[in-house]
């Protein structure tokens, strides 16, 4: 199983609970984010113009800024979900 598949499976198993992730942004900076899945606030029903999972991304709801963000699963360094910690940092 690849890292992307593993991270996706762990996040999907959270059941919409709040989780935290440390990841590297596209500009190279490291960021920590508290997020949730299965949030419907602000959803307009139009959807995205692409399939995020086909390119290794996942759309999550960022609790810090009250908005949706795209998380590149391959850039995840650590993840804390349901009281369990996972680490992929180099």
N, C-alpha and C positions, 0 to 999 in steps of 0.2 A: 504494500500500500504506500502511495506517495505521501509526502508531507501535506500537500494540498488536500488530498482525500481524507487524511487523518484529522486535520484541523477542521475541515467541513463537518465531518462526522461528530467530532466532539462538540462543536457549536450547535449543530442540529439537535443533539441529545440534551441540550440545556433546557429545552421546553419553554423557551421564552423568558427564562430567568435572567437577571442582570449578571453580566460577566465582565471581566476586564481583560484587555489585551495590550501587549507592547509590540509595536511593529515599526518597520522602517518605511517612512513615506517616500514617495517618488523622488523628492529632492534630496534624499539621503539623511534627513533628520529622523531621530527616534521619537516616537509619540506613544503615550499611554492613553487608552480610551476605555471608558465604561460604556457598555452597550447592551442592547436587548434585540432579540428577534421577535417576530410576530406582532409588531406594532402596526396599528392601522391609522394612527393619527396623521392627518395630512395626506392620506392616499387619495388620489383623484380618479383612479381606475384606468388611467391611460397606459400605465406600464412603462417599461424602458424600451429604448430603440435597439437593444441588444440583449443577449442572454449572458448575464454575469458569470454563471458557473462554467460556461464554455471557454472562458479565458482565465479561469482560476480566481474569480472575484466573488465576493458575497456582499449583499447590501444589508447593512445593520443600522439600527437607530442609535445615534450617539447621544447619550444621556447628558453630556456636558454642554452641548450646544442646542439640544432639542431639535435635531434634524437627522435626516438619513445621510449615511456616508457609505462609500464603497471601500471595502477592505480587500486588499490583495493578499490572498491566503498564503502565497509563497513568501511574503515578507514578514510573516508573524514570527516574533522571537519568543514570546511567552504568552501563556493563556491561563486564566483562572476561571473555572466554571464549576458551579455547584460544590465549592469548597475544595476542589482538586486543582493542583497546579501542574502545568505542562511547560517544558522549556525546550526550545530549539535554537537558542543563541549559540553563536560560534565562539 
